[in-house]
Every structure is written in C-alpha cells, then in structure tokens.
Amino acid sequence: MTRAPDVELVLREFLADDGAAAPDYVLDVIEDRISRQRQRRSWRLLRRLPMSPIVKFGAAVAAVLVIAAVGWNRLPKLTGPGGDPTPTPIPTPIASPSPTATTIPPLPNGDVTATGTYRLRPLPSTAAGLTIDAVVPEGWQGYGSWIIATTQIGPPDGVAIAFVAAEGLFGDPCHWDLDGSRRNNQPGDVEVGPTVDDLASALAASTAYESTTPTDVTLGGFPGKQLDLELSPGISECDSDGGETRRFVFSGAESAGFSIMGDATHSQVSIVDVDGIRLIAVLISSAGASAEDLGTAQGILDSLVITP
C-alpha cells in the first residue's frame, strides 16, 4: 500500500510528542484504520430558512421577558421590620392656597362693639386715597371717619383723637367766624408755609394759647413734629357755628379742623408729612380725663398704620 505523504507526516509529528519517532508498524496500523473508516458527509447550509412575522414577534417578546427578569433579579431586595430599612416614599408637595387679603372694616359711626382694627378715611375731599388703620378698643366710639373718642367726647372727662388737615391758623381760636357766615371752613387769618416745620413753628409762635417746644415724633410710620397746646378755659363768648359755641385753631378747605369743644383745654398735636399731605392728629382731653383713658388714646396713636 502506498502511503500518502501528507498523512504520514502528520501522524509521525502527532505521535512524536517527546521528539522521538514512533515505530513503523504502529504507523501502519493507524493509517490502515483511518483508510477503512467511512467519513460522514458534511451538510452545507444552502440558504436561510424563511421566518414568519409571528415567529419574529414571539422571539422579541421572549427577549423582553428575559431582560425584565434579569433586571428584576438585580434590584435591591426590600424587607419589612427586622431587616434592612424599607425606603420611605417621598410625598408630592401640595401647593398652599394663596392667602386672601383681609378686609379691614370701617370705623363705625357710633359704638365700637368689639376691639379690633378699623379703617378711617379722614380727608375725602383733599386726599381721598389716604387711609388710617387703628386698633380701637370696645366701648369707644367713632364719629364719621375721622374721630375716635370715649363715650363722653367733651367735658368733664372726655378724650378724643381727631385727624385733620390745615392750610392756616386762626389768630384767635375763640373768634374764628371772620366773615360772619358761621361756616367752619373759612380761611384763617394766619398764613403758614406748606411744610410740617412751618405749621409747628406757627403754632409755637402764637400768643393765643400756651404751647410747648416742638419735638420729633413718628406717627403711623411717618416722621413729623409734636407739641402740646393749652387754651384758656372760657368759651362762653366764642363764635357759634349756628348750633353751639366752638373754638377752632386750624383752618382749611376740608373743614376748619377739629373744634375744641366746651371747656376742654389741652391738646396734643402731632403733624406728619404723608407723601406731600400734611396730616394732623389731635389728642384732646378734658380736665377730668382719667389716666386710663389717656393711656388708651396714646395706645391708639401708637397702633396707627397710615397709607397714602
């Protein structure tokens, strides 16, 4: 038998793992067995088998399920009590409702039945937008929208706060009816400048009443000047507005200002500039006013919030 040279060489190389050649008779036996062994024919893939859409869809679903299962198994395990702490869910924040503006009631024209904050509009003609908010106690009274007072507004023990504007002064507060018309909005006979200091200086310079030296004050958030006036007690010979005798210190277009009624003699005058509006708060008290009422009146002034 003739050996194929290539097979012989391969066998000899394979069996000679230690560098030595195998005997010839061994090679002859192996080669004879190989030549007798029937060889299995190999299959060739001639073309790709067609795959229906249903098969494709099924394969895709299977792949997704496999991925999901793997992902689930890789998630951290959550345990209940006694194990690892279970994460607390984070609540979704809920927007708080916008606060609604609180309506401040107007100062009643009469008895104040409940302590609270009330709104005054003292200058409807010259400064309609100006408002004053004040904390007024139960038992006090409102007059119009510009006076806060005890139940007894005049002598013998009344206390009142009035908010007025002024363009000038009356040289004699007792004789203010200069044109005989008995109108309380007559122009005064003492002209003053437009500033807070102008009016405070004119009040201090008058010889019709006693006055203190003007000092600095803040009223409702606005700076100004304050001084005390002491008038003579006699009023019986003063001018009348058609109803009763009165004394007027201030004059102005809005009115002649707050009349000092009866024999009340003391007035604490605070003057402030509210964005170009010269506003006056007069705290007037009768001789028999109690310290409690005077303290309450000062507390009302301290509570003021003035809005131009």
C-alpha positions as CSV (number, residue, x, y, z in Angstrom):
1,M,0.0,0.0,0.0
2,T,1.2,3.4,-0.9
3,R,1.1,5.9,1.9
4,A,0.0,9.5,1.3
5,P,3.0,11.6,2.3
6,D,1.0,14.2,4.0
7,V,-0.9,11.8,6.3
8,E,2.3,10.1,7.2
9,L,4.0,13.3,8.2
10,V,1.1,14.4,10.3
11,L,0.9,11.2,12.2
12,R,4.5,11.0,12.8
13,E,4.5,14.6,14.1
14,F,1.5,14.0,16.3
15,L,2.7,10.8,18.0
16,A,6.2,12.1,18.5
17,D,5.4,14.3,21.5
18,D,8.7,13.7,23.1
19,G,10.7,14.4,20.0
20,A,11.2,10.6,19.1
21,A,9.6,8.9,16.1
22,A,7.0,6.1,16.6
23,P,7.8,2.6,15.1
24,D,6.8,2.0,11.5
25,Y,4.4,-0.9,12.4
26,V,2.4,1.4,14.7
27,L,2.0,4.0,12.0
28,D,1.0,1.3,9.5
29,V,-1.9,0.1,11.8
30,I,-3.2,3.6,12.4
31,E,-3.1,4.6,8.8
32,D,-5.0,1.3,7.8
33,R,-7.8,2.0,10.3
34,I,-8.2,5.6,9.1
35,S,-8.5,4.4,5.5
36,R,-11.2,1.9,6.4
37,Q,-13.4,4.4,8.5
38,R,-16.3,5.7,6.5
39,Q,-16.4,9.5,6.5
40,R,-19.8,11.3,7.3
41,R,-20.8,13.8,4.6
42,S,-21.0,17.3,5.9
43,W,-24.2,19.4,5.5
44,R,-24.0,22.7,3.8
45,L,-26.4,25.5,4.6
46,L,-27.6,26.3,1.1
47,R,-29.8,29.3,2.2
48,R,-31.5,30.9,5.2
49,L,-34.8,29.4,6.1
50,P,-37.7,31.9,5.9
51,M,-39.0,33.3,9.3
52,S,-42.6,34.3,9.6
53,P,-43.6,37.6,11.3
54,I,-45.3,35.6,14.1
55,V,-42.1,33.9,14.9
56,K,-40.2,37.2,14.9
57,F,-42.8,38.8,17.3
58,G,-42.6,35.8,19.6
59,A,-38.8,36.0,19.7
60,A,-38.9,39.7,20.5
61,V,-41.4,39.1,23.4
62,A,-39.3,36.4,24.8
63,A,-36.2,38.6,24.7
64,V,-38.1,41.4,26.5
65,L,-39.3,39.0,29.2
66,V,-35.7,37.7,29.7
67,I,-34.4,41.2,30.1
68,A,-37.1,42.2,32.5
69,A,-36.5,39.1,34.6
70,V,-32.8,39.8,34.8
71,G,-33.4,43.4,35.7
72,W,-35.9,42.4,38.5
73,N,-33.4,40.0,40.0
74,R,-30.7,42.7,40.0
75,L,-32.9,45.1,42.0
76,P,-32.1,45.5,45.8
77,K,-34.4,43.4,47.9
78,L,-36.7,45.3,50.2
79,T,-37.5,43.8,53.6
80,G,-40.0,44.6,56.3
81,P,-39.5,45.0,60.0
82,G,-36.3,43.4,61.3
83,G,-34.5,43.6,58.0
84,D,-33.0,46.3,56.0
85,P,-35.0,49.6,56.4
86,T,-37.7,50.0,53.8
87,P,-37.3,53.3,51.9
88,T,-40.0,55.9,52.9
89,P,-41.9,57.2,50.0
90,I,-41.4,60.9,49.3
91,P,-44.7,62.8,49.4
92,T,-45.6,65.1,46.5
93,P,-45.7,68.7,47.8
94,I,-49.1,70.3,47.6
95,A,-49.2,74.0,46.9
96,S,-50.6,76.1,49.7
97,P,-53.6,78.3,48.8
98,S,-52.7,81.9,48.3
99,P,-53.6,84.0,51.3
100,T,-56.6,86.2,50.8
101,A,-56.4,89.8,51.7
102,T,-58.1,90.6,55.0
103,T,-60.8,93.3,54.7
104,I,-60.5,95.9,57.4
105,P,-63.9,97.2,58.4
106,P,-64.5,101.0,58.5
107,L,-64.7,102.8,61.8
108,P,-68.4,102.6,62.9
109,N,-70.3,105.8,63.3
110,G,-71.2,105.1,66.9
111,D,-70.3,102.5,69.5
112,V,-67.3,100.1,68.8
113,T,-68.8,96.8,69.9
114,A,-65.6,94.7,69.6
115,T,-61.9,95.6,70.0
116,G,-60.2,95.4,66.6
117,T,-58.5,97.2,63.7
118,Y,-60.7,99.7,61.9
119,R,-60.2,102.0,58.9
120,L,-60.6,105.7,58.8
121,R,-60.7,108.0,55.7
122,P,-60.4,111.4,57.3
123,L,-59.7,113.5,54.2
124,P,-62.3,112.5,51.5
125,S,-62.0,115.8,49.6
126,T,-58.3,116.6,49.6
127,A,-56.8,113.2,49.9
128,A,-59.4,110.5,49.1
129,G,-57.0,107.7,48.9
130,L,-55.4,108.3,52.3
131,T,-56.4,105.7,54.9
132,I,-55.6,105.3,58.6
133,D,-55.9,101.9,60.3
134,A,-56.2,102.0,64.1
135,V,-56.8,99.4,66.8
136,V,-59.8,100.7,68.7
137,P,-61.0,99.2,72.0
138,E,-64.5,98.0,72.7
139,G,-66.6,100.8,74.4
140,W,-65.1,103.7,72.5
141,Q,-66.9,105.5,69.7
142,G,-66.4,106.5,66.1
143,Y,-67.6,109.8,64.7
144,G,-67.8,110.0,60.9
145,S,-64.5,108.6,59.6
146,W,-62.1,111.0,61.4
147,I,-62.7,111.0,65.2
148,I,-62.2,108.3,67.8
149,A,-63.4,109.1,71.3
150,T,-64.6,107.9,74.6
151,T,-68.3,107.8,75.2
152,Q,-68.1,111.3,76.6
153,I,-66.3,113.3,73.9
154,G,-66.3,116.6,75.8
155,P,-66.1,117.9,79.4
156,P,-65.9,116.9,82.1
157,D,-63.7,113.8,81.4
158,G,-63.9,113.2,77.6
159,V,-60.9,112.1,75.5
160,A,-60.9,112.2,71.7
161,I,-58.5,111.8,68.7
162,A,-59.2,113.7,65.5
163,F,-57.4,113.6,62.1
164,V,-57.5,116.8,60.2
165,A,-55.6,118.8,57.5
166,A,-54.7,122.5,57.8
167,E,-53.8,125.3,55.4
168,G,-53.6,128.0,58.0
169,L,-54.4,129.1,61.6
170,F,-56.9,131.4,63.4
171,G,-55.1,134.1,65.3
172,D,-57.9,133.9,67.9
173,P,-59.4,130.4,68.2
174,C,-62.4,131.8,70.0
175,H,-63.2,134.3,67.3
176,W,-62.8,132.3,64.1
177,D,-66.0,133.5,62.2
178,L,-64.1,136.2,60.3
179,D,-66.7,136.7,57.6
180,G,-69.9,136.3,59.8
181,S,-71.1,133.3,57.7
182,R,-70.7,130.8,60.6
183,R,-69.0,128.4,58.1
184,N,-66.4,126.2,59.7
185,N,-64.2,126.0,56.6
186,Q,-63.2,129.7,56.4
187,P,-59.6,130.5,55.7
188,G,-57.6,131.5,58.7
189,D,-56.1,134.9,59.2
190,V,-52.6,133.4,59.9
191,E,-50.9,132.0,56.8
192,V,-48.3,129.3,57.2
193,G,-46.0,127.5,54.8
194,P,-46.6,124.1,53.3
195,T,-44.2,122.0,55.5
196,V,-44.6,120.3,58.8
197,D,-42.0,122.6,60.4
198,D,-43.9,125.7,59.1
199,L,-47.1,124.7,60.9
200,A,-45.3,123.6,64.1
201,S,-43.4,126.9,64.2
202,A,-46.6,128.9,63.7
203,L,-48.4,127.1,66.5
204,A,-45.5,127.6,68.8
205,A,-45.3,131.3,68.0
206,S,-49.0,132.1,68.7
207,T,-49.9,134.1,71.8
208,A,-53.5,132.9,71.8
209,Y,-52.5,129.8,73.9
210,E,-49.7,128.3,75.7
211,S,-47.5,125.8,73.7
212,T,-44.5,123.6,74.2
213,T,-41.4,123.4,72.0
214,P,-42.0,121.1,69.0
215,T,-40.2,117.8,69.3
216,D,-39.7,114.9,66.8
217,V,-42.3,112.2,66.5
218,T,-43.2,109.3,64.3
219,L,-46.9,108.6,63.6
220,G,-48.1,105.7,61.5
221,G,-44.6,105.2,60.1
222,F,-44.1,108.9,59.1
223,P,-41.8,111.4,60.8
224,G,-43.0,114.7,62.0
225,K,-43.3,117.1,64.9
226,Q,-45.3,117.1,68.1
227,L,-46.3,119.9,70.6
228,D,-48.9,120.5,73.4
229,L,-51.3,123.4,73.4
230,E,-53.1,124.8,76.5
231,L,-56.1,127.1,75.8
232,S,-57.9,129.3,78.3
233,P,-61.0,127.6,79.7
234,G,-63.6,130.3,79.0
235,I,-65.7,129.6,75.9
236,S,-69.0,131.3,76.5
237,E,-68.1,134.3,74.4
238,C,-66.7,132.3,71.5
239,D,-68.2,132.3,68.0
240,S,-71.0,129.9,67.2
241,D,-71.5,127.8,64.1
242,G,-75.3,128.0,64.5
243,G,-75.5,125.2,66.9
244,E,-73.1,125.8,69.7
245,T,-70.1,127.8,70.6
246,R,-66.8,126.4,69.4
247,R,-63.1,127.2,69.3
248,F,-61.0,126.4,66.2
249,V,-57.3,126.5,65.9
250,F,-56.7,125.2,62.4
251,S,-58.3,126.4,59.1
252,G,-58.5,124.5,55.9
253,A,-60.5,123.6,52.8
254,E,-61.6,120.3,54.2
255,S,-63.0,122.0,57.3
256,A,-61.9,124.4,60.0
257,G,-60.3,121.5,61.7
258,F,-61.1,119.9,65.0
259,S,-63.1,122.2,67.2
260,I,-62.1,122.3,70.8
261,M,-65.4,121.8,72.5
262,G,-66.7,123.0,75.8
263,D,-64.1,123.9,78.4
264,A,-61.6,121.3,77.3
265,T,-58.2,123.0,77.3
266,H,-55.4,120.5,76.5
267,S,-54.4,119.3,73.0
268,Q,-51.5,117.1,71.9
269,V,-50.8,118.0,68.3
270,S,-48.8,115.6,66.0
271,I,-48.0,116.8,62.5
272,V,-46.6,114.5,59.8
273,D,-46.0,114.6,56.1
274,V,-47.6,111.7,54.3
275,D,-46.2,111.8,50.8
276,G,-46.9,115.5,50.4
277,I,-50.1,115.5,52.5
278,R,-49.8,117.4,55.8
279,L,-51.8,115.3,58.3
280,I,-52.6,116.4,61.8
281,A,-53.6,114.1,64.7
282,V,-55.0,116.0,67.7
283,L,-55.5,114.2,71.0
284,I,-57.7,116.5,73.1
285,S,-58.6,115.9,76.7
286,S,-60.9,117.5,79.3
287,A,-59.6,118.4,82.7
288,G,-61.2,115.4,84.4
289,A,-59.9,112.8,81.9
290,S,-58.6,109.6,83.6
291,A,-55.1,108.3,83.2
292,E,-56.5,105.1,81.8
293,D,-58.4,106.8,79.0
294,L,-55.3,108.9,78.2
295,G,-53.1,105.8,78.1
296,T,-55.6,104.1,75.8
297,A,-55.7,107.1,73.5
298,Q,-51.9,107.0,73.3
299,G,-52.1,103.3,72.5
300,I,-54.4,104.0,69.6
301,L,-52.0,106.6,68.2
302,D,-49.1,104.1,68.6
303,S,-51.1,101.4,66.6
304,L,-51.7,103.6,63.6
305,V,-50.9,102.4,60.1
306,I,-51.1,105.3,57.6
307,T,-51.4,104.5,53.8
308,P,-51.2,107.4,51.3
